[in-house]
Amino acid sequence: MAGSPSPTAPTDTEPAEHGALLRYGWDTRVADAFAPYEDEGLLPARIVRVDRGLCDAVTAAGVLRAGTAPVATADPTRTVCTGDWAAVHPRGGPGGMPEVRALLPRRTAFVRSTSTHRSEGQVLAANVDFALIAVSLAAELELPRVERFTALAWTSGATPLIVLTKADLVADPATLGQLAADVEESAPGVQVLTVSAAEGEGLDALTAVVAGSTCVLLGQSGAGKSTLVNALMGEDVQDVRAIRDSDGKGRHTTTTRDLLVLPESAGGGVLIDTPGLRGVGLWAAEDGVSSTFAEIEALAAECRFHDCGHESEPGCAVLGAVADGGLPQRRLDSYRKLLRENARLAARTDARLRAEQKRRFKEMMAVGRHNAERKRGPRRKP
């Protein structure tokens, strides 16, 4: 794995202090969560990569390649993911292989709905402080997509931070300022930074904000994430290739979610790099949508009716703000779209849960009938 230490042979012992994990985010909260596993001979570890039932887990003794079978679950939002803190048995798996025995409670989790029509969520990163949303200035801004990423970031519990990349491609300072202002209007309360990783501009401001924290880097393919990662790492840890003229996307994209340790020159901390996200579906994101459209939520509190749908109701403060130019119609349309999408997902999720409960009830009834027939014994022939 580029930019990460290679797995080492497992060891049965670990230093009493876990100082080697400090650079990965180890703190008293994680130590307290791991305490119940201390006497079981398990090692505290942070997951730096996951790949088909295996993961790379960094411990104070080194990086172990570990199995994840003991914590396998049918709930995709509870599977092992990059950024998780875990309790690992150094030789508990098949053939003495290291094995993840438990996941520690997550402080935050970035979850999206899957790209399929199934009502399932996919966790992209865990225990994140900042969600860095990379938006390329080399292409026309897609403000609805910015709002979607921001809503998911707020929902995760992390703090969103929008990074406008490739600022060196915008020659006119006034144009650059206007683009940043448009993004700020689409993400109220979110800090927006302009960065040119190729020229090294804006990196100091970025590292000053995220120093010593855990960040996840999100964005579409071609947003300049790999170049930004290399600039923050101070070395080429991710391959970077030219952008395709046909669609503006990079010919190389990151294929796994890797946790990288940032150098002290960049303020320290860790960065989770993710593949370019084409589909970014909402997942239980009502609160995140409310935070992203905070000005609409504030206006809604002034509507005449508490259950105003902001469609045609009299005394609607939201429609009034659109009419007088205080609220862009585009913002209201985006707000409605994300709320509808979130409601549809919630309905599908509820339907799936009802179907699962019905299936389990039928299984219980079948088992009950089987046990009753066994107690009665075989029926006598007439």
ZAMARGU-4260 file (C-alpha; in steps of 0.2 Angstrom, whole numbers, plus 5000, padded with zeros to 4 digits):
<rodrens>
0) 5000/5000/5000 | 5007/5016/4995 | 5012/5028/5009 | 5008/5015/5023 | 5019/5004/5032
5) 5020/4986/5027 | 5012/4972/5037 | 5024/4964/5050 | 5025/4947/5058 | 5013/4946/5073
10) 5020/4947/5090 | 5012/4940/5106 | 5017/4955/5117 | 5016/4974/5116 | 5024/4988/5126
15) 5013/4993/5141 | 5012/5010/5134 | 5004/5013/5117 | 5014/5028/5112 | 5017/5022/5095
20) 4999/5024/5091 | 4998/5042/5096 | 5002/5047/5078 | 4987/5037/5072 | 4975/5046/5084
25) 4977/5036/5100 | 4970/5046/5115 | 4962/5043/5132 | 4944/5041/5124 | 4951/5026/5113
30) 4961/5019/5128 | 4945/5019/5139 | 4935/5010/5125 | 4949/4997/5123 | 4951/4994/5142
35) 4939/4979/5143 | 4950/4970/5131 | 4966/4973/5139 | 4966/4957/5150 | 4961/4946/5135
40) 4978/4947/5127 | 4971/4958/5113 | 4980/4972/5105 | 4973/4990/5101 | 4974/4993/5083
45) 4968/5006/5070 | 4962/4999/5053 | 4972/5007/5039 | 4965/4997/5024 | 4951/4984/5021
50) 4952/4972/5007 | 4940/4957/5004 | 4938/4950/5022 | 4956/4955/5027 | 4963/4971/5034
55) 4979/4980/5038 | 4979/4985/5056 | 4992/4996/5064 | 4997/4991/5082 | 5011/4998/5093
60) 5021/4982/5088 | 5018/4986/5069 | 5006/4983/5055 | 4997/4966/5055 | 4987/4958/5041
65) 4971/4952/5050 | 4956/4943/5046 | 4939/4951/5050 | 4928/4935/5051 | 4924/4936/5070
70) 4916/4954/5067 | 4907/4950/5051 | 4889/4956/5051 | 4875/4957/5039 | 4873/4976/5042
75) 4885/4984/5030 | 4886/5000/5041 | 4894/4989/5054 | 4907/4981/5044 | 4926/4984/5047
80) 4931/5000/5038 | 4946/5011/5037 | 4948/5022/5052 | 4940/5010/5064 | 4949/5006/5081
85) 4949/4988/5085 | 4954/4974/5097 | 4965/4962/5088 | 4971/4945/5093 | 4989/4943/5087
90) 4987/4924/5083 | 4969/4920/5085 | 4964/4916/5067 | 4966/4901/5056 | 4985/4895/5055
95) 4989/4908/5069 | 4984/4923/5058 | 4980/4939/5067 | 4961/4942/5069 | 4950/4957/5073
100) 4940/4952/5088 | 4930/4968/5091 | 4927/4985/5085 | 4928/4999/5097 | 4913/5011/5097
105) 4914/5024/5083 | 4915/5042/5086 | 4909/5047/5069 | 4905/5037/5053 | 4903/5043/5035
110) 4889/5033/5027 | 4881/5034/5010 | 4868/5023/5002 | 4874/5010/4990 | 4873/5014/4971
115) 4860/5000/4969 | 4842/5002/4973 | 4843/4991/4988 | 4840/5000/5005 | 4858/4998/5012
120) 4871/5009/5018 | 4890/5009/5015 | 4902/5016/5028 | 4917/5024/5020 | 4927/5030/5035
125) 4926/5030/5054 | 4932/5041/5068 | 4934/5056/5057 | 4936/5074/5063 | 4936/5083/5046
130) 4928/5078/5030 | 4938/5087/5016 | 4927/5089/5001 | 4938/5092/4986 | 4930/5102/4972
135) 4939/5105/4956 | 4940/5123/4949 | 4945/5116/4932 | 4927/5112/4928 | 4911/5120/4930
140) 4905/5120/4948 | 4891/5108/4952 | 4884/5117/4967 | 4870/5103/4970 | 4884/5090/4972
145) 4893/5101/4984 | 4877/5102/4995 | 4875/5083/4994 | 4893/5080/5000 | 4891/5093/5014
150) 4874/5085/5020 | 4883/5068/5021 | 4898/5076/5030 | 4886/5084/5043 | 4877/5068/5045
155) 4893/5059/5049 | 4896/5069/5064 | 4912/5076/5056 | 4915/5094/5052 | 4915/5097/5033
160) 4928/5108/5025 | 4927/5112/5007 | 4944/5113/4997 | 4943/5121/4980 | 4957/5113/4971
165) 4967/5118/4955 | 4965/5136/4960 | 4981/5140/4948 | 4969/5136/4933 | 4959/5152/4937
170) 4969/5167/4932 | 4957/5181/4937 | 4957/5184/4956 | 4940/5191/4955 | 4933/5176/4946
175) 4942/5165/4959 | 4934/5175/4973 | 4916/5174/4965 | 4918/5155/4963 | 4923/5154/4982
180) 4908/5165/4986 | 4896/5154/4976 | 4902/5139/4986 | 4901/5147/5003 | 4883/5152/4999
185) 4879/5134/4995 | 4887/5128/5012 | 4883/5140/5025 | 4894/5138/5041 | 4907/5128/5031
190) 4924/5135/5029 | 4930/5136/5011 | 4948/5136/5006 | 4956/5138/4989 | 4971/5127/4986
195) 4984/5124/4972 | 4993/5108/4976 | 5003/5110/4961 | 5009/5127/4966 | 5009/5124/4985
200) 4997/5138/4987 | 4984/5137/5001 | 4992/5122/5009 | 4997/5131/5025 | 4980/5137/5028
205) 4973/5119/5026 | 4986/5111/5037 | 4983/5124/5050 | 4965/5119/5052 | 4966/5100/5051
210) 4983/5098/5060 | 4983/5083/5072 | 4966/5077/5067 | 4959/5063/5057 | 4953/5068/5040
215) 4944/5059/5026 | 4946/5066/5008 | 4931/5065/4997 | 4927/5070/4979 | 4924/5065/4962
220) 4937/5057/4951 | 4947/5071/4943 | 4945/5083/4958 | 4964/5083/4961 | 4963/5072/4977
225) 4979/5062/4973 | 4989/5078/4969 | 4983/5085/4986 | 4987/5070/4995 | 5005/5070/4988
230) 5007/5088/4992 | 5001/5086/5010 | 5012/5070/5012 | 5027/5079/5005 | 5031/5064/4993
235) 5022/5055/4979 | 5012/5042/4987 | 4998/5042/4975 | 4999/5040/4956 | 4993/5055/4946
240) 4989/5055/4928 | 4982/5067/4915 | 4964/5072/4915 | 4954/5064/4901 | 4948/5078/4888
245) 4932/5068/4885 | 4924/5069/4903 | 4937/5079/4913 | 4940/5064/4924 | 4957/5056/4929
250) 4964/5041/4920 | 4970/5035/4937 | 4959/5034/4952 | 4962/5028/4970 | 4954/5011/4971
255) 4955/5008/4990 | 4952/5018/5006 | 4969/5020/5014 | 4974/5028/5030 | 4990/5039/5028
260) 5000/5047/5042 | 5004/5065/5039 | 5021/5071/5042 | 5025/5083/5056 | 5028/5097/5043
265) 5010/5096/5038 | 5004/5097/5056 | 5003/5078/5059 | 4987/5068/5060 | 4980/5055/5048
270) 4972/5056/5031 | 4960/5044/5024 | 4961/5044/5005 | 4945/5038/4996 | 4942/5033/4978
275) 4932/5045/4967 | 4914/5044/4972 | 4902/5044/4957 | 4886/5040/4967 | 4884/5049/4983
280) 4867/5044/4990 | 4860/5050/5006 | 4859/5039/5021 | 4848/5044/5036 | 4853/5062/5032
285) 4839/5073/5038 | 4849/5082/5051 | 4863/5084/5038 | 4851/5092/5026 | 4845/5103/5039
290) 4862/5109/5043 | 4867/5111/5025 | 4852/5122/5021 | 4852/5131/5038 | 4845/5147/5031
295) 4830/5138/5024 | 4827/5130/5041 | 4828/5147/5049 | 4815/5154/5037 | 4804/5139/5040
300) 4802/5143/5058 | 4794/5160/5053 | 4781/5151/5042 | 4762/5154/5047 | 4760/5135/5048
305) 4771/5124/5058 | 4770/5110/5045 | 4772/5121/5030 | 4778/5112/5014 | 4785/5128/5006
310) 4775/5124/4990 | 4760/5136/4989 | 4754/5139/5007 | 4750/5156/5012 | 4761/5165/5024
315) 4776/5154/5019 | 4792/5163/5024 | 4803/5152/5013 | 4793/5156/4997 | 4793/5174/5002
320) 4812/5174/5003 | 4812/5167/4985 | 4800/5180/4979 | 4810/5195/4986 | 4827/5188/4980
325) 4834/5183/4997 | 4834/5165/4994 | 4839/5158/4977 | 4826/5146/4969 | 4840/5134/4965
330) 4844/5132/4984 | 4826/5128/4987 | 4825/5116/4973 | 4840/5107/4979 | 4833/5107/4997
335) 4817/5099/4991 | 4826/5086/4981 | 4838/5080/4995 | 4823/5079/5007 | 4813/5069/4995
340) 4828/5057/4992 | 4831/5055/5010 | 4812/5051/5013 | 4812/5038/4999 | 4827/5029/5007
345) 4819/5029/5024 | 4803/5022/5017 | 4813/5008/5008 | 4823/5005/5024 | 4807/5003/5034
350) 4800/4992/5021 | 4815/4981/5021 | 4815/4980/5040 | 4796/4975/5040 | 4800/4962/5027
355) 4814/4955/5038 | 4803/4955/5054 | 4790/4946/5044 | 4802/4933/5038 | 4809/4930/5055
360) 4791/4928/5062 | 4787/4915/5049 | 4803/4906/5053 | 4799/4906/5072 | 4781/4900/5068
365) 4788/4885/5058 | 4800/4881/5072 | 4786/4881/5084 | 4775/4870/5073 | 4790/4858/5071
370) 4793/4857/5090 | 4774/4854/5093 | 4774/4840/5081 | 4789/4832/5089 | 4780/4832/5106
375) 4764/4825/5099 | 4774/4811/5091 | 4770/4802/5075 | 4752/4802/5070 | 4743/4785/5070
380) 4736/4778/5054 | 4717/4777/5055
</rodrens>
